[in-house]
Amino acid sequence: MTSSAMASAAITSPGIPIRNVYYMLSYAFQILQERQYRKLATEPFDNIADLCAAILIQGMTAQIKRGLSREYVPHTDELDSPRGKIEITESVRKATLSRKRLVCTVDDFTVDSRPNRIIKSTMLLLVHADISPNRKTRLRRLIACLNGVGRTDLRRTDWHIRFDRNNETYRMLIGICYLAVKGLLQSSQPGKALLMDFLDDQQMHRIYEKFLYGYYSREWQGRISTTHHRIPWMCSAGEGLPVMQPDVVLDDGRDVLIIDAKYYTRTMQRNFGSYTMHSANMYQMFTYVKNKTAQLAARGNEHAVSGLLLYAKTDEERQPDGEFDMGGNRIAVRTLDLNQDFRGIASQLDDIVTRYFPD
């Protein structure tokens, strides 16, 4: 098999073509729909690390042209001319006055910010990963453009970054860095990085959720309202109750469909040779649907509220599939085959809308 054919056939656990992961990411991160990223849809990738590297190359090339984000970073040093905050205790401890100096902490407006350090350190990690030689070369060129940016310990870094209009373009870049770092682990051999089971169920579950929401938000915009607002508990005393946060809520003004994304290695429970659906998920959806129905009724809206548990299809012998009338509400359990041409995935998602919201 040629390297091109191998790249085209490359898959990630549990059997999702890498190209489909790219499409899912493009809906999860809307910025991936911009012009500079579109050509990635036709490029071959050997693995998910290769895909992450390609996205970072395109993103950081554009970011460097726009200018790296800067932030105020405190820096403490001995100064001849005091600036910023004078550190009296440190100055006394180091006896700097005898040298006519003071220890001061100054906020420097610098490109050596936490987001830039995370991105640089991730690119350095990817250079030693199993990615194409061309992308390694391009990563090294970009790293050379980050001379003023330090490195960070990616195993201990704080991934909670506050984004605003000044650094919003970094949201997707940091998200891709997170995926890359969580999938690549340093081996015992210096300078080497091993490709593990790159995206675990938890990471893919989050991508799957964001993909479904992003798909319906964009492809059905103007025809169906897509939200993921919390559903309130319709009871007299709600203190201490868990938050009800559905993944997707579709509403055409007459009917409501609550979708909850489920990405598991095993989509069915097996007890004593018998397969059953995950009970906790059924209870969860039943609760969502009943409280949403009560919420709308309290407002005088008699909407038909339905629920759909949408599992990512696996290669198991039995797959969850069924539809039930539960106290006047329709609750269904279906699977979405992510291991097919993306046009097939889109067709399955569109069929859900036409089934629940007929003209």
N, C-alpha and C positions, 0 to 999 in steps of 0.2 A: 504494500500500500504506500502511495506517495505521501510526502509530508503534508501536501495540501489536502489530500483525501482524509488523512488522519485528523487534521484540524477540523475538517467539516463534520467528521463523525464524532468528534470529542464530546463527551458528556460529563456531567457532574452528578454525584450521588444525590438522589436515588434515580438516575437515568434521565435527567433533564438535559437536552442539548444546550451547550454553552451559548449558542446564538439566542435561544429562548430566554436564558438568564439575562442577556443584554437587553432584549425587548422588555422583559419585566422591569429591569432597572430603569429603562427609559420612561416607563410610566410612573414608577415610584419617584424618580427625580426628573421633573419636567424639563430641567435645563438640558438634559441629554437629547431633547428634540431640536436643539439649536443647530444651525448649519454646520459648525465645526465638528460636530459629533456624528452627523448623519452617515458619513462614509464608513464608520465602524460597523454599520449593519451588514456590509458586504465583505468585511475582512475576516480571514480565518484566525481562529484562536486555538492554541494547543490545550489550554486549561483556563481555569478561572483567574489564576494569577496573571496570565497573559492578557486576559480581558481587563482586569483592574489596571495593569500597567498601561494599556492602550488608552483607557479613559483618562488616567492621570496625565499622560503625555499631552493629549489634546487639551485638557483643562488647564494645566499649568502653562502650556505654551501661550494660551489666550490670556491667562492671569498675569503672566510676566509682561506681556504687551500692554495690558491695562495698568499694571503697577501692582506690586505686592501690597497686601493690606498691612497697615502699621497699627501699633497700639502702644500705650504707655507701659513701660516695664521698669520697675524700681531697680536701681543700681547703686550699690554702696561702695564708696571709695574715699581715700584721703585726698583732700583738695587744698590748694593754696588759697583760693578764693571761695569762700563758703557759698554753696548753692543748695536749694532744696531744703530738706529737713536736716538740721544738725543733730547728730547722734552724740549727745553729751557723754553718756555712760561709756560708749566705745572710745570716744576721744580721750577720756581720762584713763581708761584701761590701757590704751596703747601709747599714752603720753605723747600724743601728737602735737600738743601745744608747744612743747620744747623744740619742735621742728617747724613751728609756725604753720601748722596744718590742722585741719579739722576733718573728722569723719562725717561725711554727709551722704544722705540718701536722696538721689535725684531720679525723677521719672523721665526716662528717655523715650522719645517717640521713635520707635524703631521697627524694622521689618523682622527682628528677632522675636516674633510673637509665637504664642503656643500653637496656633493653627499652622503657621509656616514651619515650625520645628517638627510637628507631626507629619506633615507632607514630605519634608526633606528626609526624615528618618524612614518613612515608609518606602520612598523611592530607593533609598540605599538598601533596604531589605529586599526589595524586588529585583535589584540588580543581581543579587546572589540567588535568585529563585529560578525555577525552571520555566523561563520565558524565552521568546525568540531573541537571537543575537542583535537583530536590528533594533528592537525595543530597548535592550540593555544599553546600546550605544546612545540612543535618544534620551534615555533617562540620565545617563552620565552627563550629557550636554546640559540638561536642565539643572542638574545638581550643581554644576559649575556656575550657574547663574544665581545661586543662592549662597554666595560667599558670606554675606552678613547674617546668615541664619544658622543657629546652632542645632545640635541634635538633642533628642529626648529619649528616655527609656520607654519604649513602646509597651513594655509589659506592665508598667506602673503609671502610664499617663492617664490623665483625667480627660475622658472623652466628652464631658458635659461642657459644651461651648455655647456661649450666648451669641446668637446671630442677630444682626440688624441690617439696615439697608447699606451700611458701609462694607460689610463682609458677607452678604447673602450669597455671593457666588462661591463661597467656601463651603456651604452646607453640603452640596453633593460631593465635593472633593474629600471632605472629612468622612463622609459616609462610605465612600469607596476605600479610603485608607483603613477604616475600621474593619471592613470586610477582608481586606488583604492581610492586615495584621493578625486578625483572629484566625485566619486560615493558615498562615505561615508561621512555623515555629523554628527557632534556632536549633540546629543539631549539635551534637557533641563535637563535631569537627569545626574548627574556626573558619569563619567566612562562608559557611554553607547554610542553606535554608532548605528545609524539607517541605514538600507539599503534602499536607495532611488531607483527610477527608474534608475538602476545603471549606464548604459551607455546611455547618451542622444544621440540625432540624430547627433550632431556635433562630438562627440567622435567616434561614430560608423561610421560616414562618413569617418573620417580620417583612421580608421582601414580598412574599406572597400577599400579605395583607395590604401593603402599600400599593402593590401592582393592581389588585382588584379595585381599590378605591380610585387610583389614578386612571385606570382604563375607563370606568364608567363616568368619571368626572369629565374626561376629555371627549370620549367618543359619543356620549349621549347628552352632551351639554346642550341646553336649550329645549330638550324634549323631556328629560327626566331630571329631577332634582337629586343630587348625590351629596349626602352628608354622612357624618359619623358622630353626631351629637350624642351626649349621654342621655339615657332614658331614666326618668325619675321613678322612684318607687312610689306607687300609688297606694300608700297606706298611711294610717294616722301617725305612727311613730317610726321614723326612718333612721334614727340614730344608730350608728354602728353597722349598718347594712353595707354590703360591698357595692362598689361603683359598677353600674351597668353601662359598658362602653362597647357598642357594636362596631364591627369593622366597616360596614357599609349599610346605609339606609337609602333606598330608592323610593321616590315619591312623585307621582304624576298629578297630585291634587285630588285624586279619587282613591287610589290604592297605595299601599305601603308594603315594601318588601325589605325585610331585615336579613342581611347576609352576614354570616360569620365564617371567616376563612379558617380552615384547619389543615395544617401541614404536619403529618405524622409519618413515621416510618411504617407503623402499623395502624391502619385505619379502622380495624375492627377488634373487638375484644373476643378472646377465646377462652371459654370456661368449659372444662370437661368435654372437649370436642365440639362444642356448640359455639357458633359465631353470633355475636350481638353487637349492636352499635354502642358507642361510648355513652354510657348513661349520663355522665356529668354534662356532656355537650347537649344532649337532648333536654335535660332539665334547664340548662342555661338558656337555650333558645325559647323554650316554653315560657320562661320568666320574662324574657325580652318582649315576646309577642303579646303576652297578656297585659303587661304594664304599659306598653305602647298603645294597645287598644283602649285601656282605661284612661290614659292621658288624653287621647283624642276625643273620647266620649265625653270627658269632663269639659272639653272646649266646644262641645256640640257638633263635633265632626264624626260622622259615622263611616269612617274609612274602613275598607277591608284590609286587615293587617295579616301578612303572611311571613313565614320565616324559612330560611334556606341555609342549611349547613353544607358548605361547599368544600369538600376534601380534595386535596391534590391526589390524583390517582397514583397508586403504587402498583407493583407487580405481584401483589398478593392474589391468592386464589379467589378469595371473596372480597367484594368491594361494597361499601355502604350505598344502598340505593332504596329509596322508599318515599312514600308520601302519605301523610296522616292528617285526618281531621281531628283536631284536639280542641273540643269545646267551642267549635265554630271558627277556629282559625286553622289555616292550612300550613303545615310544617313539613318541609321536604328535606331529604338528605340525598345529595348527589356528589359525583366526582368530576373533576376537571383534569383532562389528560394533558399534562405539560410536556409529554414526550411525543409531540407531533409537530407538524409544520405550524408556525405561529398563526397562519390564516385559519387553521382548524380551531385553535384556542379562541381566537376572536369570534369565530362563528358560534362556538359553544356559549360564550359570554353574551353574545347578542341574542341568541335563542332564549336565554333566561328572561331578558327584558320583554321580548315579544310574547312569551308564554304568560307572564304575570301582568303585563300591561297591554292587552290587546286594544287595537284601535276601535 
